[in-house]
Amino acid sequence: MATLSEKAYQHIRKQVFSGALAPGDRLVNRTLAKQLGTSFIPVREAISRLASEGVVEQVAGAGAFVREFDRQEISEIYDVRELIEPFAAREAARFLTDHELAELESVMAEWEALGETILNRKRGATESDLDLWLKLNERFHSLMIAASRNRILSKITNDVNVLSQCFAAHRGSPRLLSSDTVKATLDSHRELFELLSSRDSVAAEALVRQQLEYGRESVLTFFDQGRRK
């Protein structure tokens, strides 16, 4: 059974990642405790945990705030990802078990079904589509990284990806899931799955590097456009 602290952590994290709590918003202990029906203690513990992950900033004398990202920090996140995730893909191609491949295939199938739903809907993606899209993306990469059989790598990558997901959620508008983006992302990840399945470590490493280069370019372009508005 989840502790009150864990429930508070999941609740606040969900609000941050859904955009209900936006970058720069102050986390009010009283409000959060009332929402959860708990005392302040689990809320404080949850906020401290989120601060250790970099999702929340604690400012002395002012309180805790949802993290705001600047351009340099976003670029640095991608610097780190480009150093370690291609290596993780290479190692995963070597060590993936049949069970892990089956899990990846299951995630891929759900992801592709979501993509088909978005493409067939006249009004495009919804907020719930975007939320599920980000979760499936995170799940796919978490499985791949865990399969690298390097616990230190998994820890570092998880910490970095929490920040990446946080920024992705905050920049997230369902409009970002355009037809071209949906198709390109799913095609690229289906290709990655096939490379992992065939144990092609060199090609898997190269493809992940290519994915991250594309991701960096699109994220920084989006960030720059947002600043000019």
C-alpha positions in Angstrom: 0.0 0.0 0.0 1.3 3.5 -0.9 2.3 5.7 1.9 0.7 9.2 2.3 4.0 10.7 1.3 4.0 8.5 -1.9 0.4 9.5 -2.7 1.3 13.2 -2.2 4.3 12.8 -4.5 2.3 11.1 -7.2 -0.5 13.7 -6.9 1.9 16.7 -7.2 3.9 15.1 -9.9 0.8 14.5 -11.9 -0.3 18.1 -11.5 3.1 19.3 -12.7 3.4 17.0 -15.6 -0.2 17.7 -16.7 0.4 21.4 -16.7 -2.2 22.0 -13.9 0.8 23.4 -12.0 2.7 25.5 -14.5 6.4 26.6 -14.5 6.9 29.3 -11.8 3.7 28.3 -9.9 4.2 28.2 -6.1 3.3 25.0 -4.3 1.0 25.9 -1.4 1.2 23.3 1.3 -2.2 24.1 2.7 -3.9 23.8 -0.6 -2.2 20.5 -1.5 -2.8 19.0 1.9 -6.5 19.9 1.6 -6.7 18.3 -1.9 -5.2 15.1 -0.5 -7.0 15.1 2.8 -3.7 14.9 4.7 -1.5 16.9 7.1 1.3 19.1 5.8 4.0 16.4 6.6 3.4 14.1 3.5 3.2 17.2 1.3 6.5 18.5 2.6 8.1 15.1 2.1 6.8 14.9 -1.5 8.0 18.4 -2.3 11.5 17.6 -1.0 11.5 14.5 -3.2 10.5 16.5 -6.3 13.1 19.1 -5.5 15.8 16.4 -5.3 14.6 15.3 -8.8 14.9 18.8 -10.1 11.2 19.2 -10.9 10.6 21.7 -8.1 12.8 24.5 -6.8 12.9 25.4 -3.1 13.7 29.1 -2.5 14.7 30.1 1.0 12.1 32.3 2.6 9.8 32.1 -0.4 8.7 28.5 -0.7 8.7 25.8 -3.4 8.0 26.5 -7.1 7.6 24.5 -10.2 10.9 24.5 -12.1 11.3 26.9 -15.0 13.8 25.9 -17.7 16.1 28.2 -19.6 17.6 27.5 -23.0 21.0 26.6 -21.7 19.7 24.1 -19.3 17.6 22.4 -22.0 20.6 22.2 -24.2 22.7 20.7 -21.3 20.0 18.0 -20.8 20.4 17.0 -24.4 24.2 17.1 -24.1 24.0 14.5 -21.3 21.3 12.4 -23.1 23.4 12.3 -26.3 26.3 11.0 -24.3 24.6 8.1 -22.5 21.4 7.0 -24.3 23.0 5.9 -27.6 25.4 3.7 -25.4 22.3 2.4 -23.5 20.7 1.4 -26.8 23.9 -0.4 -27.9 24.1 -2.3 -24.6 20.3 -3.1 -24.6 20.6 -4.7 -28.0 23.2 -7.0 -26.6 21.4 -8.0 -23.3 17.7 -7.7 -24.0 15.7 -10.8 -22.8 12.8 -12.2 -24.7 10.5 -11.0 -21.9 11.9 -7.5 -22.2 11.4 -7.6 -26.0 7.8 -8.7 -25.4 7.3 -5.7 -23.0 8.7 -3.3 -25.6 6.5 -4.8 -28.3 3.4 -4.3 -26.0 4.3 -0.6 -25.4 4.9 -0.2 -29.2 1.6 -1.7 -30.0 -0.2 0.6 -27.6 1.7 3.6 -28.8 0.9 2.8 -32.5 -2.8 2.3 -31.6 -2.8 5.7 -30.0 -1.1 7.2 -33.0 -3.8 5.7 -35.3 -6.5 7.2 -33.1 -4.9 10.6 -33.3 -4.5 10.4 -37.0 -8.1 9.3 -37.6 -9.6 12.0 -35.4 -10.6 15.1 -37.3 -9.9 17.5 -34.4 -6.4 15.9 -33.8 -4.9 15.1 -30.5 -6.4 15.8 -27.1 -4.7 16.6 -23.8 -5.3 13.1 -22.6 -3.7 11.8 -25.8 -0.6 13.9 -25.1 -0.4 12.7 -21.6 -0.6 9.0 -22.7 1.9 9.7 -25.5 4.5 11.1 -23.1 4.0 8.2 -20.7 4.4 5.6 -23.5 7.6 7.4 -24.7 9.0 7.3 -21.2 8.0 3.7 -20.7 9.7 2.6 -24.0 13.0 4.3 -23.2 12.9 3.2 -19.5 12.6 -0.4 -20.6 15.4 0.0 -23.1 17.7 1.6 -20.6 17.0 -1.0 -17.9 17.9 -3.7 -20.5 21.4 -2.2 -20.8 22.2 -4.0 -17.5 24.0 -0.9 -16.1 22.5 0.3 -12.8 24.5 3.5 -12.7 23.5 4.3 -16.2 19.9 3.6 -15.4 20.0 6.0 -12.4 21.6 8.8 -14.3 19.3 8.4 -17.3 16.2 8.3 -15.1 17.2 11.6 -13.4 17.8 13.3 -16.7 14.6 12.0 -18.3 12.5 13.2 -15.4 13.6 16.7 -16.3 13.1 16.0 -20.0 9.6 14.7 -19.4 8.8 17.7 -17.1 9.8 20.2 -19.8 8.0 18.2 -22.5 4.8 18.3 -20.4 5.1 22.0 -19.9 5.7 22.8 -23.5 3.0 20.4 -24.3 0.0 21.3 -26.3 -1.9 18.6 -28.1 -1.3 20.6 -31.3 2.3 19.5 -31.0 1.2 16.0 -32.0 0.8 16.9 -35.6 0.3 14.1 -38.2 3.9 14.4 -39.4 5.2 14.3 -35.8 3.1 11.2 -34.9 4.1 9.3 -38.0 7.8 10.2 -37.8 8.1 9.3 -34.1 6.3 6.0 -34.4 8.2 5.0 -37.5 11.5 5.8 -35.8 10.7 3.9 -32.7 9.3 0.9 -34.6 12.7 0.9 -36.5 14.5 1.1 -33.1 12.5 -1.8 -31.8 13.4 -3.9 -34.9 17.1 -3.1 -34.5 17.0 -4.1 -30.8 15.1 -7.3 -31.7 17.7 -8.2 -34.3 20.5 -7.4 -31.8 22.0 -4.8 -34.2 23.8 -2.8 -31.5 25.7 -0.5 -33.8 22.6 0.6 -35.8 20.5 1.0 -32.6 23.2 3.3 -31.1 23.2 5.4 -34.3 19.5 5.7 -34.5 19.1 6.8 -30.9 21.7 9.5 -31.5 19.8 10.6 -34.5 16.5 10.7 -32.6 18.1 12.9 -29.9 19.6 15.3 -32.4 16.2 15.7 -33.9 14.6 16.1 -30.5 17.2 18.8 -29.5 16.5 20.8 -32.6 12.7 20.7 -32.3 12.7 21.4 -28.6 15.0 24.4 -28.9 13.1 25.7 -31.9 9.8 25.5 -29.9 11.5 27.2 -26.9 12.8 30.1 -29.1 9.4 30.5 -30.7 7.7 30.7 -27.3 10.1 33.4 -26.2 9.4 35.6 -29.3 5.6 35.6 -28.6 
